Amino acid sequence: MFTTFVGTSGSNPSSAGESLSRKAAPPPPPPPPRPRRSQVPRACDWCRVHRVKCDSNRPCNNCRSRGVPCSNNSASEVRTLPLAFREIERLRQRVQELEIELENRGQPHEPKLDNLNNQDHHDGQRAVANHMGGIYMSTTHMPQKQWFGPSSLFYFIDRMHSYLAVVLHQPLMPAEEHTDDNHANNKPLSEDHGSDASDHPGPEPDNTDAPRFLTAAEEEHFLGLFWELYHCSMQIVDEASFKAHYSTLWRQDKTSRRPSALVDIILALCMQCEGIPSRAAHYDRCQALLLPELESPTLATLQCQLFSVIWQCCASLQNMAHATLALAMRTAHMLGLHIDPQSGGAMTRPERELRRRLWWTLYAVESKTCMKLGRPWSAPLSESTCALPADDDQLCGTYMSQSAGRLRDGGVTWLSYTVQNTKLVLAARQVYVTFWQKCAVVVDGGGRGFYEDVAALEDCAGFLEAGMKCHLGVFVRDVPAGLKMARTGGGERFSTDRSPLAMDASEPVWLQRQRIFLELLYHNLTMNLYRPFICFRDSPPVVSTGTVTSPVADRCAAACVSHAVALTHITHQVLVETALLDGWHEAFQWQWNAAMTTIGFLLAYPASPAAASARASVDLAVRSFEMFGSVFAVAVSAACVTRDLANKADFINGCRGVGGGPGDLMPGTGLGGGMDHVDGLGLSSFPGGSLADGQLSSEQVFSSSHAGGDLDSFWMSM
C-alpha cells in the first residue's frame, strides 16, 4: 500500500563513486609528539621580559647571540608590558620634575600653604621645649609664674641675667631658680584664693562709684580716630554696616545710647591709644555684653574678641591676651571661618571676603603672639581650608570705605595690606616651626646643650639662614612696589642699610601707615628669629674639630642686631617727622623688643665692629620712648630702664677694656676675629676673662634707682 521513493542525485554516477571512495579512505597518521621543553630554574632578565626560551647556560644562548648582559638580578622589576608603560611614564614625569628643579636651583621658592599644612601640625616649639626648656617667671608683682618659651624676649633677658651672674661671680636672683622648666617651683592658683583683687593686674579702678561713659560728641571723635588709625591695618569691620548699626543705638535727643559690645571695645581701644584714662568702663561693659554671646557667637562676637586682644596687649596684659586669642580661635571655629566660604550661596562676595579677612587677621595675630611668647598655637594651619582674601579693584569699589579716601594707589589697593601681612606672618611662622624642629633634633642627638656645642650651633645657624632666604627672602622679593617705603639716596627697601625713608606727604595716610607697619613687622619678626644666636659665653664652648670659631652663628647674631638697628632708625624717623605712629602701641612694643635685643648684643659682643652703631641706636631708642611717653605712660619707664641698662652695659664693658669702642677683650668666648659682615655689621670676638670679683655688684647692675623702681618695664615682653 505504501511506496518508498528513493531520490537520485542530479549528478552523474562517477561523482557518487568518488564520494564513496573518500569515505572509505583511512585517516592520516597523528603527528609525532613534541619533545618536552627543557626547564631552567629561572629565566634570565632579558628572556623573561621578552618571553622567549632561556637555557641553563650563563650567559644564555639568546643573550650571547645578541650581545646583551645576562643576569637574574632584577627579580622585582617590571615584568609585563602595561607595568612597563607605567614605569616609563613615571620616569618621564620624574625627569620633568628634575629638569624644573635644575632650572630653579638657586632661586628660593615661595612658601605654599600646602607645605605649611604638612609641617605646621607638628609644632617645633612643642618639640624643642623638652630639650631647651624655657623660663618660669612672673610678669607682675604676684608670686604666680607663667611659662615662656626659648623664642621669647623673657627667655633672652634671662639668658642675659645668667651670663652677668657668671661674669660677676654672684647670683643676680638669689634663691630663685626659674630658668629650668623641669624644676620650677610654682604655687598653684588655689593657694592664693584669698588674695586681694586689687593686687591682680588689670585696668586702673575708677575713683567714682559709677563709671563715666562718653557723650555722643566724644564717641564721634574716638570713632573717627579708629577709622584713621586702626581700620587700615585691622580690616575686619565693614564701615558702612558699622555706621548703620551705630546710628540705631542713639536716642533721638542724643543723650544716651543702647550698649553695644563692638562699639564699646572700639571706643576703649581708641581712648587707650590717645593716652586718656578710660577707667576701663567701656572695656568692662564690652566683656559683660560678650559673656551671654559665647553660646551663640556671631561675627561681631569674634570682632570684639580680636579687638579685646589688642586692648589687652596695649595694657601689657600679655597672658590675658594669649588666653583671649584661644577663645577667639574657638569662636572662629564655631562660625566656620576656617572653612573657605563657597561662592554661589546666600552670602555676597563682600561678605565672603570679610569672613576671609577676619580669619586671616585672627590667624596672623595669634601666630605673632605665640612666636613672641614662645608658646604653641591654638590651631595648626592644616585644619584650615580658607583661602587668602582678595584685594582687587572691584572688591574695593564695593567695600565703600569712606575713611580711606582713594582705595588704590601705587599699584596696590586698600585691602592689599591684609594679604601681604598674612603672607609675611606665614613665612615667618614657617621658618620658626622648621628652625625649632631642627634645634630639637640637634640638641636631642648631640647630648650637650644648644650653646655648649659649636657644631650644633653652626648646624642650626646654617639651617636658619637657608630658611630665611627661602621664605622671608621670597616675601621681600614679591611684596608689591606700592607697599614698599621709598628710600633717599637709592637705599634698598626692606633692608638693613639704615638709609632714611623718603616720606611723601601727598600720598594717602592709610598707604603710608601700611608701608611702615609692614616693614617694621618684617624687621621685628626677622630679629626674633635670629636672636637665639646672640651667645652669652663665659667660657670657651665645647668643640670637636679643634677650633672655636662659629662664623655662621655670628653672622646670625650680626643679622639680628642689624634688623634691630634698622627698626630703631625707622621708628625714630617716623616719630620725628610724622604722626603716623602716634598712639600705635605695637610700634612701641617692637621698639622695646629691639632695644633689649641691642643691649644684649652689646653685652655679648662689646668688641664687635657693630657695637658702635648698635650703641648709637640705643640712644635713638631712648628718644623714641620719650616721644611715645606723651601717649603711653609705660614708655617713660621704658626710656629710663633702657638708658640705665645701656649705661651699666657701658660700665661693664669698660671694665673689660672694650667699652666705648673697639677693644681686644670679649667675655671668654675664645672666638676668632675674622668675622663676616652682614649689611656692614660684623662680629669680632677675642679671648678674654671675666670681671674680677667685687668690681660691680649685682645690685648695682640691675638696681632700679634710675627707673623709679619700676622694673615691670624691664620684664615686660613686648
Secondary structure, DSSP 8 states (H G I E B T S, - for coil): ---------SS-HHHHHHHHHHHHS---------------SS--HHHHHHT----SSSS-HHHHHHT-------TTS--SHHHHHHHHHHHHHHHHHHHHHHHTTTS-----HHHHHHHHTS-HHHHHHHHH--EEE-SSSSS--EEE-TTSHHHHHHHHHHHHHHHTTS-SSTT---S-TTS-----GGGGTTS-GGGS--S---SSSS-----HHHHHHHHHHHHHHTTTT---S-HHHHHHHHHTTB-TTSS-B---HHHHHHHHHHHHHTT---TTHHHHHHHHHHGGGSSS--HHHHHHHHHHHHHHHHTT-HHHHHHHHHHHHHHHHHHTTTS---TTSSS-HHHHHHHHHHHHHHHHHHHHHHHHHT---SS-GGG---------HHHHHHH--SSS-SSEETTEETTHHHHHHHHHHHHHHHHHHHHHHHHHHHHHHHSS-TTTBHHHHHHHHHHHHHHIIIIIHHHHHHS-GGGS--BGGG--TTSSS---B---TTS-HHHHHHHHHHHHHHHHHHHHHHGGG----SS--B-SSS----HHHHHHHHHHHHHHHHHHHHHHHHHHH-STTTT-HHHHHHHHHHHHHHHHHHHH-TTSTTHHHHHHHHHHHHHHHHHHTTT-HHHHHHHHHHHHHHHHHHHHHHHHT-TTS--S--SS----S---EETTEE----------TTSS-HHHHS--GGGTT--HHHH---
